[in-house]
């Protein structure tokens, strides 16, 4: 490939069309010519992905493998024909200077190798787009309602809720970054049996305080020591009113006071964890609104409800559930499913095109029944995604531990934050996919070593700032992107870093498509590791001014992408460590 005389890249080249889009057009034309297709396959751009190993190029497509099944021909033969036809289309589209090689690999993958100039162009793109680097240009935005955590206000948030909070908030950040209109919501289950039980449990603790006697706690009551503190606070604030009430009124007073105070504690924990909801939706308000009865009537009108054994049933098996579900019990009370159905109908009625629920691991059976209800009400089941966040096991090194001093109880999110901090907590909670069990190593999360991934990534960000500071102390400034001689960035460490920077948009797009914030974790770890390797082997500030400028531009772009990725995970990007 050729560079311009001074080794810098002309400004106008940064505005060239995205290479994946141009490759899609050229490949579509080549497929039609080589294979005699009337139309190229739909959504061709989605067939491109970054190979796991650099030796297989910068971007690869499996479109021929998909077509081979349909055409009943050898994929390798089809790939060879397509590759032969591609050359002229690459020439016509202006991609020749951006692609150095095209090769057929394996059973029929077509792999593209970028030119050195194309690889380096990402630095100019990052500088030009700033904080928008990685955002799509023409994405069709959706109105998305993302509900997560939604813990009953009967106790403090647990470590399991912490994982849901980190995953949900990170997903909201990613979807917003990609251009979607996202509303986050917490469903406050503030009425029903669990709130009655909370009232009884708090009332018992009030009696213990007033009588000075330890009372036996029934099996179904809440047992946490947090209730003793709640009861004492209630008596301090409302003691006179409590003593004047009858027992039933005392129970109601205890229930209302406890659930409101617990919710305030939940909100504080979430705020300190960097999570802020756009709204809290009250189940009690939903029940009083008449919308539950309306949803039930709609299901009846659409023929999905029948009566049996004195109960009202939802015929969910017609829509993929493994068995029909009771909506109204024989005593006339609703099952938990009926308000949930009404709540989801309400979500759709508010104009949201896409609903995402993040639930705990005990909700797998919930998915088919709630999707069936959405379809029965006339909405698309595909507009509802239900993600199950699997369990968390805490370790201290190799030893499984319990942090809580309350024997036999749960570990709280507050304890995690106190132990390892917000940043490590959030990062470690998203280090695995939703459906994967998470082993959380507290000792590793607290350590300040390269083995701790969040420390390693943050340290890379801070190290760049330190290098830039040394440059400023020597009287140097940040180089002009247009004048930097990027042709000097040729060693394998520099090229590897630039290749990773170029993958950032695809990584975020994959996180959006799969609804998996985890996708950012290995990427940021790889980028930090390759930056550290580059820095170990190369001085950034040298006696060679053009080389110094090129490397300063490179590390500045690394810092920008690390900062962007950490922000999407709700983790800070310190400039000093």
N, C-alpha and C positions, 0 to 999 in steps of 0.2 A: 504494500500500500504506500501511498505518497502523502506526505504532510506538506503544508504550505511552507514557504522558504524559512520563516523564522521559527517554525515548529509550533506555533500557536494555532488555534482553530478559529475560523471566521465566525462572527457572532450569529450570522443567519443560519448556520447549521444546527444550532440548538433548537430551532423552531421546526425542524423536519418532522414529518409525521411519525408517530410511534412505530418502531420497527415491526412489532408483532402484527399490527394492523396491515402494514404494507406486505408483510410476508403472507398473511392470510389471503390477500387479493391475488398475489402472484401464484400461490399454491393452488387456489381455486381455479385459476385460468389454466394452469399446467395439468391439473386433474381432468378437466373437461377435454382438453386436447389429447392427452396421452391415453386416457381410458375411455374416451368417447362418451362421457357423461353428459346428459342433458342439462343437469344442474349440479353444482357443487353441493356437498353435504351442508346441512344447516349448522349454524353455530360452530363454524370451523375454528374460530379463535380459541375456543375452549379446549381444543385438542392439543394445544401447545403447552409444554411444561418445561421447567428447568431440569436437565439431567442431574442425577445425584452425583455423578462423577464428571469432573471437568474434561476428561479425555473423550467424552461423548458430546462435546460442543457446549454452546451457550443456551441453545433452545432446541427443543425436539418436538416432533408431532407424530402421533400414532394413528393419524386419519386413515392411512392405507390399511392398517391392520383391521380397522372397523369396516372399511369397504370390502376387504377380501372375503369376509363372511357372506356379505350380500351378493358379491359378484362370483363367488365360488371359484376363486383363483388364488394362486400363490401370492401371499402378501409381498414376498421379496421381489418377485417378478413385477408386480404392480409398482412397487416402490422404485425399482430401477428405471422403469418407463417414465414415471413421474419426474424423477430426478433428472433424467435426460432432457425432458421438455422444459424443466424449470429455468435452465440457463438463459434462454431468450427472454423469458418474462422478468427475470431479475434484472436483465440489461435494460429492458424497456421501462421498468418501474424506478430505475435509479438506485436499486439496491446493491448493485455490483460493488460499489465502493464501501458498502456497509457490511457485506458478507464476504468473508475470505474463502470459505469452503462450504460445500454441501456434500453430505455423505450419507449413504444408506448403511445402517448398522443393525446387527441382530436380525430378528425375524422380519423386519420391515419398517423400522423407525427411520424417519428422515431427520437428520441432525444438521443444524446450521451453526457455523462457527463465525463469530463476529470478527470484523477487522479490528486492528489495534485502535484505529481512530474512533470506531463505533464504541468500543469499550470505554475509551477515555471521555467520550462525549457526555457520559453520565455526570461528570463533575460539573460541567457547564450547566447541565439541566438542573442539578440540585441547587446551584447558586442562583439560577434564573428564577426557579419556582419557589425557592425559600420553603416556608412551612407548608406549602401546598404540594411539595414533592411527594409523589405516591398517591395523590388523589386522581380519580378518573376524570376525564374531560367531558364525556357525554353520557354519564350514567343516568338511567331513568330512576329518579328518586321515588321512594315509597314512604307512606305514612306507617310507621312501625310502633306498636305498643309492646314494650319489653317489661314483663313482670318477673321479678325475682326476689329472693329471700322470703318475703311473705310469712315470716314466722308468727305463730300464734302469740299474742301478748300475754303469755303465761309464765315467762321466765326470760333471762338474758339470752342473747345470741350465743350459740354454741360454735365450736370449731367447724362443724358441718355448714352452718349458716355463713361462716366466714368465707368458705370456699365458694358458695353460691354468690356471695356479695362481690368477691373479686372477679369471678367469671362474668357475672352479669354486667357490672360496671365497665369492665374492659370491652365486652362485646358492644355495649352502647357507644363507647368511645370510637371503636372501629367503624361501626355502622354510620355514625355521624361524620367521621372523617371521610368516609366513602361517599357522602352526600345525601344520605337518607335523613328523613325527619323522624327522630326517635323520641318517644315519650317513655320515661321509666316510671313504673308504678309498683307500689307495695300494697298487696291485698291484706287488709287488716281484719282478721277473723275475730271480731270483737263481740260476738254473741254466741250463744249455744251452750252445749254441755260443758265444754272446756272452761268457759268463763264462769259458769255456775260453780264448777269444781274449784276454780281459782278463788272465788269468793268464800267458799266453805273452808278452804285451806288457810286463807289469810285470817278468817274469823277464828279458827282454832288457835292460831299463833297469838292473836289478840287476847284470847282467853288465857293462854299460858302466861302472857305478860301481866295481865290483871290479877290473876290468882297466884302467880309465883309457882305454879305446879307444872310439871312436865306431863303433857297429855299424850295418850296413844294416838298415833296418826293412822287413819284408815288406809287400806292398801291402795285405793284409787285416788288418794289426795296427792297434791304436789308436795314434795318433801324438802326442797332446797332451803338452805339457810338464808338465802336472799329474802324469803318470806318473813323471817323474823324482823329483819330490818324494815321491810315494808310495813309490817304491823305496828312497829314502834313509831314509824313516821306518821302513820294514820292516827294513832292515839295522840301523838304530839299536836297534830294539826286539827283533828276532828274528834278528840276524845270526849268532849261534852256531848256532842251530837250523837256519838256512838252509844254512850251510856243511856241516853234517853229513848233510843229506838227499841222496838221489839226485835226478836231474834231474826225474823225474816227480813226486816228493814236493815238490820246490821249486816246480814249476808250480802244484800244488794249494795250497801255502802262499801263493804269490803271489796266486792267484785269491781265496782266502778273505779274505786281509788287505786286498786292494784293494777288493773289493766291499763289505766291512763299513765300511771307512774312507770310501769314496765315499758310501755311504748316510748315514753320520753327517754328512758335509758337506752332502748334499742336505737332511737334516732341519734343519740349522742355517740354511741359506739360506731354507728355507720358513718357519721360525720368525721370522726377521728380516723376512720379507716379510708377516708377519701371518697365516700359514696353518698351522693345526694339524690333523692328521688324527686321527680317532678310532681308526684301526687301520691297520696295515701287514700285507698278506696275502702270504705267501711262496709263490712258485711251487714252490720246492724242497720245501716241506712238503706242498703239494698233490700233487706227484708221488709222494711217499712214502706218502700216505694211502690209496691204492687208489681214490680217487674218480675219477681219470681213466679207469681200467679200467671202473669201474662205469658211468660216463656212456656209454662206448663200448658196453657191453653193453646199456644201455637203448635206445640208438639201433638196435642190431641187433634187439632184441625188437620194436621198433615198426616194423620193416621199412624203415628208411631207410639201410641200409648194404649195400654189395655189394663183391665183390672183382673186380679187373681188373688185368692186367699185374703180378700179384704184390703189388699194393697194396690197401688198404682204403679205400673211397670213401664219402663222405656224399652221398646223392642229394638235394642241396639245391635242384635245379631244380624239384622237385615243390612247393617252397614259396617260389618267386619269385626264386631266385638265377639268375644268367645261365649258370652252369655248375656241374657237380658238383665237389666238393672232396675232395682226398686227406686222409685222417685218419692213416693209418699207411703209411709208405713201404715200398718193397719190401725194404729192409734191416731192417724191424721197428721202426724209430724213429718217434716221433710227429712230425707236422708241428706248427707253432705253433698251428694251429687247434684241435687236440684238447684241449690243456690249457685253452684259452680257453673252449671249450664246457663243460668240467667246472667251471671257475671260475664261469661264469654259472649253471649248475645249482646250485652251492653257494650262490650269492647268493639264489636263489629259495628254497632249502631252509632258509635261515635266517629265513624269514618276511617278507621284504621284498616289498611289493606293487608297488613301482615301482623300476626300476633305471635309472640315468642314467650313461652313460659319456661322458667328454670325451676325444676323441682328436685326434691331429695330422692335418694335411692329406693325409698319404699313406695314410689309412685309409678312403677313400670306399668301396672295394670290400668292406671288412670288414662294412659295415652289413647288406646282404641275407643274407650267409652266417650271421652270428651271430643275426640275427632268425629265420632259417629253423631254426637249431639249437634256439632257445628253443621255437619252435612244435613241432618234432619231439619234444622232450622232454616236451611236454604243458603248456607254459606259454603265456600270451598274448604274442604278439609286440608287442602294443600296450603291454604293461607295461615294455617296454625302449625307452628313448630314447638314441640315439647321436648326440652333437653333435660336429661337426668344427670345431675352431678353426683358422682359416686362418693363413697365414704372416704374419710381421712383417718390414717393411723399416725400417731405421733411417736417419734423416736428421739432418743438422745444418743447419737452415734448408732450402735447396733442394738441398743436396749430399748424396748418399747416402754414408754413411760406414760404416767398420768400427771399432768401438771396441777390439777385441782387438789386443794387441801380438803375439799368436802368429799369424804370417802363415799365411793359408790355413785358419784354424780358425774356430770358432764364437764368437759373443758370448755371454757367460754372464749369467745372472740377477744374479749378484753384481756384475758390472760395471755393469749398469743401475742397481741400487740405489746403488752408490757414486757414480754419475754424477748421478742425478736425485732419489734418495731414494725411500723406500717409497711415500709418498702419491702422488706424481706417477706413479711406475711403475704402481701399481695402477690409478689412474684412467685413464691413457692406454691401458692394456691392455684396458679394457672400453669404450672409446669407439666401437667398431664392433660390429656383430652378429657372432655366431660365424662365419657363412659369408662374411664380408667380409674381404678382405685389409686389413691394418692398416699404415698409414704412421705410424711413431712419430718425432716430431720432438724430438730431444734438446734442442735450443736452446730450443724453446718450452716444453718440460717444466721446464727450469731457470729460466725467466724469471719475474720477479715483476711481471707486467703484466696488465692486463685481458684480453690476448689468450690468456693461459694459463688454460684453463677451471677447473682445480682450484684455482689461486691465487685466481681471481675468486670462486669459490663459498666457499672458506675465508675469504676476506677479508670477504664478506658476513656470515658467521657472527660473525667477530671484531668487525666494525663494530657489529653489534647490541649485543654485550657492552660496547663502548666507550660507546655511547649510554646504555645502562642504568647504566653506571658514573657518567657525568656526572649522571644523574638522582639517583643515590644520594648523590653529593657535595653536591647541592643540597637534600638532606634528603627527597627523594621516595622513595616505595616503589612496588612494582608494584601496579597497580590491581586491584580486585576484579572478576573477569570478570562477575559478576552485576550490578554497578552501573555498569559502563562504558557510556557513551552511544555505542553503535555506529552509531547513526543519523547521527553526525557524519562517518563515513567514507564520503564520497560522491564524492570527486574520482576521475577515471579511473585514476590510479596506484594508489590504495587499493583500488578495486574489482577492478582487474586482479590485484593480489597475492592478494586473497581468493579470486578465482575459481581461481587456480592452487593455492592451498592446498586447496581443495575437491576438486581432481583427484588428490590424492596417493594415496588408496586405490585409485583406478582404475588409476593408473600401476603400482603394485606388483602389483595383481591381474593386469595384462597381462604384467608381467615373470614372474610365476609361471606363467601360462597358456602363454606362449611359451617359457619357460625361457631368457629373454634379459635378463641384468642390464643390458644396454645401455639398456633403456627408461628407466632412472633418469637417465642422463646428460643428454639434452636437457632433461628436466624440471627438474633441479637448475640447469642453466645458465639456463633461462628464469626460474626463480624468483629466482635471484641477480641476474640482469639487471634484472628488474622491481623488485626491492627497491632496487637502486642507483639506478634512475631515480626511484623514489618519494622516496628520501632526497635526491637532487639537487634536486628540485623542492619539497620540503616539509620544514619544520623539525618534528622530533618533539617536542622540549621547547619549549613556547610559553608565553605569558602566559595562554592559555586553558586552565585546568586540566582541564575535561572533555575537550577535544580532545587534550590531552597524554596523558591516561589512555587514550583510545581508540587513539591511535597507538602508545603503549607496548605495549598489548595486541597490536596488529597485528604489530609487529616481534618481539615475544617469540615469537609463533606462527611467524613466518618462521624464526626461529632454531631452534625446536624441530624443524621439518620438515627444514631443511637438515641439522641434526645427525643426525636419523634416517636420511635418505637417504645421507649420507656414511658412516655406520656400516654400512649395508647393503652398501656397496661396499668396506668395510674401510679407509676413509680417515679420518684424524683430523679433528676439528672444533675448531681452536684458538680460544681466547678472546682471544688477543693476537697480532698480527703486525707 
